[in-house]
Amino acid sequence: MRKFDFVILLSLFMLSSLLILSGCSNTSETGKSVISSENTPVSANASNTSNKTDASSASDASEIDAQASDASSHDETYAVFMSKSPSLADLAIYVDTHVSSASSELANQMLQDWIVMLDLSSSERDTVFYGGDSELYYNELASVASSLYTTYGSTLFMGSQKEDVAAKIKNPDVQNYLYALYKEGYGLTSSEGLFYAYPDYIYILEHYGLYASKSLNQYLNVLVTEIQEPLFAEETLNVSVETLFERTYYYETLFANTPDLHEKLRINLASLLNMCYYRLLVPSSYDMLDDEHRVSESLKTFYQAGANHTETPVTAALCKEMLAFFDEKNNVLNVFDDPSIYDHANQYFEDALGNSLHIGE
């Protein structure tokens, strides 16, 4: 995990109704039934039709009952399965086997449970990079990553392509390590010259996005974006200033509109949002300010637009605060010589943002 010179505060958190509309009778303009029972004798055919209709209705009702019973059975089976504390690999297999036949609610729960378990257990999969064979693992993976980068890009150990990449590994121990990760739902990512096991959101979205709720789909798309084009690289902004503001707007809106997400996923989303907020509070000389640590007019324009972005009130308030702070500092923010810049950011974060994400409620 990257380490910043500042403290990024993060935390937490924040379920359906079915409307059944039924028909109406067909009447003439005079309000009388088109077929009057007074003038039309009940024939044998009509009686047969009525019997068929009754039989059809009974069949439909029976099918609905069967579907409800089946859904209930799926729910109970999954609850029993989870009560036995399955391994990650077993949970991944269960999801893959049952998600397509489960109700939409249960399918979404399965996926969220799996993703949460992946997220909580990832560090336990990194032990091979710290033991006596760490150099062997690193060299083998780095060699393959280097040779296949042009073909597969930086996410070569994720998504549908990861199986092809693993097949290129010559050392059986390293190859088996990758296959074990893949079986659980992980891929590999790299940062600052190191490899880490990481939930393979690309693969999960590709193969199971169809069964995820709208909120979970949006969450997965955010994580995929952060894998493919992360906000930060080597502690500096890895995207344009415009993209930073766009993601801040989107993450704040998404956080407000997805209270149905699992608490752990909400924490992850809040963490990303807080990273955006903090970078807006501490514009870096490496990527946002000029060589003399000055706030350019073009940068100010982004903050002015943010101050007027009423759809995201937290971001708007932060931008207004920063415009005033720019004036106070005569548009010079040299974090190397002026610790008050960090002090201001930390104080604002604590005072104004502490409850902006309903943390602790």
C-alpha positions as CSV (number, residue, x, y, z in Angstrom):
1,M,0.0,0.0,0.0
2,R,1.3,3.5,-0.8
3,K,2.2,5.7,2.0
4,F,1.5,9.4,2.0
5,D,3.0,12.1,4.1
6,F,-0.5,12.8,5.4
7,V,-3.2,10.9,7.2
8,I,-6.1,9.8,5.1
9,L,-9.1,9.3,7.3
10,L,-11.6,6.7,6.2
11,S,-14.6,4.8,7.5
12,L,-18.1,3.8,7.1
13,F,-21.5,3.3,6.5
14,M,-24.7,3.2,5.7
15,L,-32.7,-2.6,1.8
16,S,-37.8,-3.8,-1.5
17,S,-41.2,-3.7,-2.6
18,L,-43.0,-5.6,-5.3
19,L,-46.1,-3.9,-6.8
20,I,-48.6,-6.2,-8.5
21,L,-51.1,-4.5,-10.8
22,S,-54.1,-6.4,-12.0
23,G,-56.5,-6.0,-14.8
24,C,-59.8,-4.4,-15.6
25,S,-62.9,-5.5,-17.5
26,N,-63.6,-4.7,-21.2
27,T,-66.7,-2.6,-21.5
28,S,-68.6,-0.8,-24.3
29,E,-69.1,2.9,-24.6
30,T,-72.5,2.6,-22.8
31,G,-70.8,1.0,-19.9
32,K,-72.5,-2.4,-20.5
33,S,-70.5,-5.5,-21.0
34,V,-69.7,-6.2,-24.6
35,I,-71.0,-9.8,-24.1
36,S,-74.2,-9.7,-22.1
37,S,-75.0,-12.7,-20.0
38,E,-78.7,-12.0,-20.5
39,N,-78.6,-12.3,-24.3
40,T,-75.9,-14.9,-24.7
41,P,-76.5,-18.5,-23.6
42,V,-73.7,-20.3,-22.0
43,S,-72.6,-22.9,-24.5
44,A,-70.5,-26.1,-23.9
45,N,-67.6,-24.3,-25.6
46,A,-67.8,-21.4,-23.2
47,S,-68.0,-23.9,-20.4
48,N,-64.9,-25.6,-21.7
49,T,-63.1,-22.3,-22.2
50,S,-64.0,-21.4,-18.6
51,N,-62.6,-24.8,-17.4
52,K,-59.5,-24.3,-19.4
53,T,-59.0,-20.8,-18.0
54,D,-59.5,-22.1,-14.5
55,A,-57.0,-24.9,-15.2
56,S,-54.5,-22.3,-16.7
57,S,-54.9,-20.1,-13.6
58,A,-54.4,-23.0,-11.3
59,S,-51.3,-23.9,-13.3
60,D,-49.9,-20.4,-13.2
61,A,-50.5,-20.2,-9.5
62,S,-48.8,-23.6,-9.0
63,E,-45.8,-22.4,-11.0
64,I,-45.5,-19.2,-9.0
65,D,-45.7,-21.3,-5.8
66,A,-43.0,-23.6,-7.2
67,Q,-40.8,-20.6,-8.0
68,A,-41.3,-19.1,-4.6
69,S,-40.5,-22.4,-3.0
70,D,-37.4,-22.8,-5.2
71,A,-36.2,-19.3,-4.2
72,S,-36.8,-20.1,-0.6
73,S,-34.8,-23.3,-1.0
74,H,-31.9,-21.4,-2.6
75,D,-31.9,-18.9,0.3
76,E,-31.9,-21.7,2.9
77,T,-29.2,-23.7,1.1
78,Y,-26.9,-20.7,0.9
79,A,-27.5,-19.8,4.5
80,V,-26.5,-23.3,5.6
81,F,-23.5,-23.2,3.3
82,M,-22.3,-19.9,4.7
83,S,-22.9,-21.0,8.3
84,K,-20.1,-23.6,7.8
85,S,-17.5,-20.8,7.1
86,P,-16.5,-22.0,3.7
87,S,-13.1,-21.3,2.3
88,L,-12.7,-18.6,-0.4
89,A,-12.2,-21.2,-3.1
90,D,-15.3,-23.1,-2.0
91,L,-17.3,-19.8,-2.0
92,A,-16.0,-18.9,-5.4
93,I,-17.1,-22.3,-6.8
94,Y,-20.5,-22.0,-5.1
95,V,-21.1,-18.5,-6.6
96,D,-20.1,-19.7,-10.0
97,T,-22.4,-22.7,-9.8
98,H,-25.5,-21.1,-8.3
99,V,-25.5,-17.4,-9.1
100,S,-27.3,-17.8,-12.5
101,S,-30.2,-19.7,-11.0
102,A,-30.6,-17.7,-7.8
103,S,-33.0,-14.8,-7.3
104,S,-31.6,-11.4,-8.1
105,E,-31.5,-10.5,-4.4
106,L,-29.6,-13.7,-3.5
107,A,-27.3,-13.5,-6.4
108,N,-26.3,-10.0,-5.4
109,Q,-25.8,-11.1,-1.8
110,M,-23.6,-14.0,-2.9
111,L,-21.4,-11.7,-5.0
112,Q,-21.1,-9.1,-2.2
113,D,-20.2,-11.7,0.4
114,W,-17.5,-13.1,-2.0
115,I,-16.1,-9.7,-2.7
116,V,-16.0,-8.8,1.0
117,M,-14.2,-12.0,1.8
118,L,-11.7,-11.4,-1.0
119,D,-11.1,-7.9,0.3
120,L,-10.5,-8.9,3.9
121,S,-8.2,-11.9,3.1
122,S,-5.9,-10.5,0.4
123,S,-2.9,-9.7,2.6
124,E,-2.8,-13.4,3.7
125,R,-2.0,-14.3,0.0
126,D,1.2,-12.2,-0.1
127,T,3.3,-14.3,2.2
128,V,5.2,-15.9,-0.7
129,F,6.7,-12.4,-1.4
130,Y,8.2,-12.2,2.1
131,G,9.6,-15.7,2.7
132,G,12.9,-17.4,1.7
133,D,11.6,-17.9,-1.9
134,S,10.4,-14.3,-2.4
135,E,13.1,-13.5,-4.9
136,L,12.2,-16.5,-7.0
137,Y,8.6,-15.6,-7.1
138,Y,9.3,-11.9,-7.9
139,N,11.8,-12.7,-10.6
140,E,9.6,-15.2,-12.3
141,L,6.5,-12.9,-12.3
142,A,8.5,-9.8,-13.2
143,S,10.1,-11.7,-16.2
144,V,6.7,-12.8,-17.5
145,A,5.1,-9.3,-16.9
146,S,7.9,-7.7,-18.8
147,S,7.7,-10.0,-21.8
148,L,3.9,-9.9,-22.0
149,Y,3.3,-6.2,-21.2
150,T,3.0,-5.1,-24.8
151,T,0.4,-7.8,-25.4
152,Y,-1.6,-7.6,-22.2
153,G,-0.8,-4.3,-20.5
154,S,-0.4,-3.6,-16.8
155,T,-3.4,-5.8,-15.8
156,L,-2.0,-9.0,-17.4
157,F,-2.6,-10.9,-14.2
158,M,-6.3,-10.0,-14.1
159,G,-9.4,-10.6,-16.2
160,S,-10.0,-13.4,-18.7
161,Q,-6.4,-13.1,-20.0
162,K,-4.8,-14.2,-16.7
163,E,-5.1,-17.9,-17.4
164,D,-3.1,-17.4,-20.6
165,V,-0.5,-15.5,-18.7
166,A,-0.2,-18.1,-16.0
167,A,0.4,-20.7,-18.6
168,K,3.6,-18.9,-19.6
169,I,5.1,-19.3,-16.1
170,K,7.8,-21.9,-16.2
171,N,8.3,-22.5,-12.4
172,P,5.6,-24.9,-11.2
173,D,5.4,-23.5,-7.7
174,V,4.9,-20.0,-9.0
175,Q,2.4,-21.2,-11.5
176,N,0.4,-23.2,-8.9
177,Y,0.5,-20.1,-6.7
178,L,-1.2,-18.1,-9.5
179,Y,-3.8,-20.8,-10.2
180,A,-4.7,-21.0,-6.4
181,L,-5.2,-17.2,-6.4
182,Y,-7.3,-17.3,-9.5
183,K,-9.5,-20.1,-8.1
184,E,-10.4,-17.9,-5.1
185,G,-11.1,-14.8,-7.2
186,Y,-7.8,-13.0,-7.0
187,G,-5.5,-11.5,-9.5
188,L,-2.1,-9.9,-9.1
189,T,-1.3,-6.2,-9.1
190,S,2.0,-4.4,-8.7
191,S,3.0,-1.2,-7.0
192,E,6.4,0.3,-6.4
193,G,8.2,-2.8,-7.6
194,L,6.2,-5.3,-5.6
195,F,3.4,-7.7,-6.4
196,Y,0.2,-8.1,-4.4
197,A,-2.8,-10.4,-4.4
198,Y,-5.8,-8.2,-5.2
199,P,-9.5,-9.0,-5.8
200,D,-9.9,-9.5,-9.6
201,Y,-12.7,-7.0,-10.1
202,I,-12.1,-7.1,-13.8
203,Y,-12.9,-10.8,-14.0
204,I,-15.8,-10.5,-11.5
205,L,-17.4,-7.7,-13.5
206,E,-16.8,-9.5,-16.9
207,H,-18.3,-12.8,-15.7
208,Y,-20.8,-11.9,-13.0
209,G,-21.8,-8.3,-13.6
210,L,-25.0,-9.6,-15.2
211,Y,-26.2,-10.9,-11.8
212,A,-25.1,-7.8,-9.7
213,S,-27.4,-5.0,-8.7
214,K,-27.1,-1.6,-10.2
215,S,-25.2,-0.4,-7.1
216,L,-22.8,-3.3,-7.1
217,N,-22.2,-2.9,-10.9
218,Q,-21.3,0.8,-10.3
219,Y,-19.0,-0.2,-7.5
220,L,-17.2,-2.8,-9.6
221,N,-16.8,-0.4,-12.4
222,V,-15.2,2.1,-10.0
223,L,-12.7,-0.5,-8.8
224,V,-11.9,-1.6,-12.3
225,T,-11.2,2.0,-13.3
226,E,-8.9,2.4,-10.3
227,I,-7.0,-0.8,-11.4
228,Q,-6.7,0.3,-15.0
229,E,-6.0,4.0,-14.3
230,P,-5.4,4.5,-10.5
231,L,-5.7,8.0,-9.0
232,F,-2.1,7.8,-7.7
233,A,1.2,6.3,-8.7
234,E,4.3,6.6,-6.5
235,E,2.4,9.1,-4.3
236,T,1.7,11.5,-7.2
237,L,-1.4,12.1,-9.1
238,N,-1.7,9.6,-11.9
239,V,-4.6,11.3,-13.7
240,S,-5.3,14.8,-15.0
241,V,-6.6,17.5,-12.6
242,E,-9.8,17.4,-14.7
243,T,-10.2,13.6,-14.1
244,L,-9.5,14.1,-10.4
245,F,-12.4,16.5,-10.1
246,E,-14.7,14.3,-12.3
247,R,-14.0,11.3,-10.1
248,T,-14.6,13.3,-6.9
249,Y,-18.0,14.4,-8.2
250,Y,-18.9,10.8,-9.3
251,Y,-17.6,9.1,-6.1
252,E,-19.5,11.6,-3.9
253,T,-22.7,11.1,-5.9
254,L,-22.3,7.3,-5.9
255,F,-21.7,7.1,-2.2
256,A,-24.9,9.1,-1.5
257,N,-26.9,6.9,-3.8
258,T,-25.7,3.4,-2.9
259,P,-26.7,2.8,0.8
260,D,-27.6,-0.8,-0.2
261,L,-24.0,-1.8,-0.7
262,H,-22.3,-3.9,2.0
263,E,-20.7,-1.9,4.7
264,K,-17.2,-3.0,3.8
265,L,-17.7,-1.9,0.2
266,R,-19.0,1.4,1.4
267,I,-15.8,1.8,3.4
268,N,-13.8,1.2,0.3
269,L,-15.8,3.8,-1.6
270,A,-15.4,6.3,1.2
271,S,-11.7,5.7,1.2
272,L,-11.4,6.5,-2.5
273,L,-13.5,9.6,-2.0
274,N,-11.5,10.8,1.0
275,M,-8.3,10.4,-1.1
276,C,-9.8,12.7,-3.6
277,Y,-10.8,15.2,-1.0
278,Y,-7.4,15.2,0.6
279,R,-5.6,15.8,-2.7
280,L,-7.9,18.7,-3.4
281,L,-7.0,20.1,0.0
282,V,-3.2,19.6,-0.6
283,P,-2.5,20.3,-4.3
284,S,0.9,18.8,-5.0
285,S,3.8,20.6,-6.5
286,Y,4.6,17.5,-8.5
287,D,1.3,17.4,-10.4
288,M,-1.0,20.3,-9.8
289,L,1.1,23.4,-9.1
290,D,3.8,25.0,-11.2
291,D,7.6,24.9,-10.4
292,E,7.3,27.8,-8.0
293,H,4.4,26.1,-6.1
294,R,1.9,28.6,-7.4
295,V,-1.8,28.0,-8.0
296,S,-2.4,28.7,-11.7
297,E,-5.5,30.4,-13.0
298,S,-6.4,27.3,-14.9
299,L,-6.2,25.3,-11.6
300,K,-8.3,27.9,-9.9
301,T,-10.9,27.5,-12.7
302,F,-11.4,23.9,-11.6
303,Y,-11.9,24.9,-8.0
304,Q,-14.4,27.6,-9.0
305,A,-16.4,25.1,-11.0
306,G,-16.3,22.7,-8.0
307,A,-17.6,25.5,-5.7
308,N,-20.6,25.8,-8.0
309,H,-21.2,22.1,-8.3
310,T,-24.3,22.0,-6.2
311,E,-25.0,18.3,-6.9
312,T,-22.0,17.4,-4.7
313,P,-22.3,19.7,-1.7
314,V,-19.3,18.3,0.2
315,T,-17.0,18.9,-2.7
316,A,-18.5,22.4,-3.3
317,A,-17.9,23.5,0.3
318,L,-14.3,22.2,0.1
319,C,-13.6,24.1,-3.1
320,K,-15.0,27.3,-1.6
321,E,-12.7,26.8,1.4
322,M,-9.7,26.2,-0.9
323,L,-10.3,29.3,-3.0
324,A,-10.3,31.4,0.3
325,F,-7.1,29.6,1.3
326,F,-5.4,30.3,-2.0
327,D,-6.1,34.0,-1.4
328,E,-4.8,33.8,2.1
329,K,-1.5,32.2,0.8
330,N,-1.2,34.6,-2.1
331,N,-1.6,31.6,-4.4
332,V,1.6,29.9,-3.2
333,L,1.4,26.5,-1.6
334,N,4.9,25.3,-0.9
335,V,4.4,22.2,1.3
336,F,8.1,21.8,1.7
337,D,8.6,25.1,3.6
338,D,5.1,25.7,4.9
339,P,3.7,23.0,7.2
340,S,0.6,25.1,7.8
341,I,-0.7,23.8,4.5
342,Y,-0.9,20.3,5.9
343,D,-2.2,21.6,9.2
344,H,-5.0,23.4,7.4
345,A,-5.9,20.3,5.4
346,N,-5.9,18.0,8.4
347,Q,-8.0,20.5,10.5
348,Y,-10.5,21.0,7.7
349,F,-10.8,17.3,7.1
350,E,-11.4,16.7,10.8
351,D,-13.8,19.6,11.3
352,A,-15.7,19.7,8.1
353,L,-15.5,16.2,6.6
354,G,-15.6,14.1,9.8
355,N,-19.3,13.4,9.4
356,S,-19.8,14.2,5.7
357,L,-19.9,10.5,4.9
358,H,-22.1,9.7,7.9
359,I,-19.1,8.1,9.5
360,G,-20.0,6.4,12.8
361,E,-23.7,6.7,12.4
